[in-house]
Amino acid sequence: MAALLVSLAVLSVVASMALPAWRHAAQREREAELVFRGEQYARAIMLYQREQPGAFPPDLETLVEGRYLRRAYRDPMTEDGEFRLILPSELGGTAGGGEEAPPAGTDRTGGADPAMTGDRAIGGDHDPGGVEGGVAGVASRSTTSSIGQYNGAAQYDQWLFVVDSAGDPSTAPGLQ
């Protein structure tokens, strides 16, 4: 009986030492999956733009329906699996008419941008079936710090998966 208790105690100590390593490995695996999925979205947007120069897809479903993307991927870093949509106005220093682009996550009036909150824009000049101006890329909604860095960013919501101005998916060093 005593031998059984000792072996259980040793087993629990070994398991408690291995658990952080397993968590760390699982997080690294989810990070690699986030990079793969995000780059798939960037590549799909690039393919869309080859057929429709200068245009961005109105929503992510357009990429799946048009066969630019095999399927809609889930964000592996969040519970709901929803990616944050990146608008074209977030990419450059100007938002079309030479004006400064509003800060990410806000509209021109300073309110929350529907694309950043996950709501669809409805009414006015907005397309009820998508995001005004289209989708230029995706990012995770998770604000957790990452183990590795992607293009110099150390927080998942700062890992931007977009097509660069030359029409290629981001070719920066990537996951480091």
C-alpha positions as CSV (number, residue, x, y, z in Angstrom):
1,M,0.0,0.0,0.0
2,A,2.8,2.4,0.9
3,A,4.5,1.6,-2.4
4,L,1.4,2.6,-4.3
5,L,1.1,5.9,-2.5
6,V,4.8,6.7,-3.1
7,S,4.4,5.8,-6.8
8,L,1.3,8.0,-7.1
9,A,3.2,10.9,-5.4
10,V,6.1,10.5,-7.8
11,L,3.8,10.3,-10.8
12,S,1.9,13.5,-9.7
13,V,5.2,15.4,-9.3
14,V,6.4,14.3,-12.8
15,A,3.0,15.2,-14.3
16,S,3.0,18.6,-12.7
17,M,6.5,19.3,-14.1
18,A,5.5,18.2,-17.6
19,L,2.2,20.1,-17.7
20,P,3.8,23.6,-18.4
21,A,5.9,22.1,-21.2
22,W,2.8,20.6,-22.8
23,R,1.0,23.9,-22.5
24,H,3.9,25.7,-24.1
25,A,4.1,23.2,-26.9
26,A,0.3,23.4,-27.5
27,Q,0.5,27.2,-27.6
28,R,3.4,27.1,-30.1
29,E,1.3,24.7,-32.2
30,R,-1.7,27.1,-32.2
31,E,0.6,30.0,-33.1
32,A,1.9,28.0,-36.2
33,E,-1.7,27.2,-37.1
34,L,-2.7,30.9,-36.8
35,V,0.1,31.9,-39.1
36,F,-0.9,29.2,-41.6
37,R,-4.6,30.2,-41.6
38,G,-3.9,33.9,-41.7
39,E,-1.5,33.5,-44.6
40,Q,-4.2,31.5,-46.4
41,Y,-6.6,34.4,-46.1
42,A,-3.9,36.9,-47.4
43,R,-3.2,34.6,-50.3
44,A,-6.9,34.3,-51.1
45,I,-7.2,38.1,-51.1
46,M,-4.3,38.3,-53.5
47,L,-5.9,35.8,-55.8
48,Y,-9.2,37.8,-55.7
49,Q,-7.3,40.9,-56.6
50,R,-5.7,39.2,-59.6
51,E,-9.1,38.7,-61.0
52,Q,-10.5,42.0,-59.8
53,P,-7.6,44.5,-59.8
54,G,-7.8,47.2,-57.1
55,A,-10.8,45.6,-55.4
56,F,-11.1,43.9,-52.0
57,P,-13.6,41.2,-51.3
58,P,-16.7,42.5,-49.5
59,D,-16.5,39.7,-46.9
60,L,-14.7,36.4,-46.2
61,E,-17.5,34.3,-47.6
62,T,-16.9,35.8,-51.0
63,L,-13.4,34.2,-50.9
64,V,-14.9,30.7,-50.1
65,E,-17.7,31.0,-52.6
66,G,-15.4,32.2,-55.3
67,R,-13.0,29.3,-54.6
68,Y,-10.1,31.6,-53.6
69,L,-10.1,29.8,-50.3
70,R,-10.9,26.2,-49.6
71,R,-12.9,26.9,-46.5
72,A,-13.5,29.5,-43.9
73,Y,-10.8,29.1,-41.2
74,R,-11.3,29.7,-37.5
75,D,-9.0,31.8,-35.4
76,P,-7.2,29.1,-33.2
77,M,-6.4,31.7,-30.5
78,T,-10.0,32.6,-29.6
79,E,-13.0,30.7,-28.2
80,D,-15.4,31.9,-30.9
81,G,-12.9,31.4,-33.7
82,E,-13.8,34.7,-35.4
83,F,-11.0,36.7,-37.1
84,R,-10.9,40.5,-36.9
85,L,-11.3,42.0,-40.3
86,I,-8.7,44.5,-41.5
87,L,-10.0,47.3,-43.7
88,P,-8.0,48.9,-46.5
89,S,-8.1,52.2,-44.6
90,E,-6.0,50.6,-41.8
91,L,-3.2,49.7,-44.1
92,G,-2.0,53.0,-45.4
93,G,-1.4,56.5,-44.0
94,T,-4.4,57.8,-46.0
95,A,-7.9,56.5,-46.4
96,G,-8.6,57.2,-50.0
97,G,-9.2,61.0,-50.3
98,G,-5.8,62.0,-48.8
99,E,-7.2,62.3,-45.3
100,E,-5.5,60.6,-42.4
101,A,-6.9,57.2,-41.7
102,P,-8.8,56.9,-38.4
103,P,-7.2,54.8,-35.7
104,A,-7.8,51.1,-36.0
105,G,-11.0,50.1,-34.4
106,T,-12.8,53.4,-34.8
107,D,-14.8,55.0,-37.5
108,R,-14.4,58.6,-38.6
109,T,-16.6,59.8,-35.7
110,G,-14.5,58.1,-33.1
111,G,-17.1,55.3,-32.5
112,A,-16.3,51.6,-32.7
113,D,-15.9,50.4,-36.2
114,P,-18.5,47.6,-37.1
115,A,-15.8,45.5,-38.6
116,M,-13.7,45.6,-35.4
117,T,-16.6,44.6,-33.2
118,G,-17.8,41.9,-35.5
119,D,-21.1,43.6,-36.4
120,R,-22.0,44.2,-40.0
121,A,-22.4,47.7,-41.3
122,I,-26.0,48.4,-42.3
123,G,-27.6,51.5,-43.7
124,G,-26.3,54.6,-45.4
125,D,-23.6,53.9,-48.0
126,H,-22.6,50.6,-46.4
127,D,-23.1,47.3,-48.2
128,P,-25.3,45.2,-46.0
129,G,-23.7,42.1,-47.3
130,G,-20.1,43.0,-46.3
131,V,-17.7,45.6,-44.9
132,E,-17.5,49.0,-46.4
133,G,-14.3,49.2,-48.6
134,G,-13.9,45.4,-48.5
135,V,-11.6,43.2,-46.5
136,A,-7.8,43.8,-46.9
137,G,-6.8,41.1,-44.4
138,V,-7.4,39.4,-41.1
139,A,-5.9,39.4,-37.6
140,S,-6.7,37.5,-34.4
141,R,-9.0,39.0,-31.8
142,S,-6.9,37.6,-29.0
143,T,-5.0,40.2,-27.0
144,T,-2.7,37.6,-25.4
145,S,1.0,37.9,-25.6
146,S,2.6,35.4,-28.0
147,I,5.5,33.1,-27.4
148,G,7.1,34.0,-30.8
149,Q,6.9,37.1,-32.8
150,Y,5.3,37.6,-36.2
151,N,6.7,40.5,-38.3
152,G,8.0,42.1,-35.1
153,A,4.7,41.9,-33.2
154,A,4.5,40.1,-29.9
155,Q,0.7,40.1,-29.4
156,Y,-1.7,38.0,-31.4
157,D,-4.1,40.9,-32.3
158,Q,-1.1,42.7,-33.8
159,W,-0.2,39.8,-36.2
160,L,-1.7,41.2,-39.4
161,F,-2.2,38.9,-42.4
162,V,-2.6,41.2,-45.4
163,V,-1.6,41.6,-49.0
164,D,1.2,44.1,-49.5
165,S,1.1,47.0,-52.0
166,A,2.8,44.8,-54.7
167,G,-0.1,42.4,-54.5
168,D,1.7,39.6,-52.7
169,P,0.9,38.2,-49.2
170,S,3.1,39.8,-46.6
171,T,6.7,38.6,-47.3
172,A,8.3,39.9,-44.1
173,P,10.3,37.4,-42.0
174,G,7.1,36.0,-40.4
175,L,7.1,33.9,-37.3
176,Q,10.3,34.2,-35.3
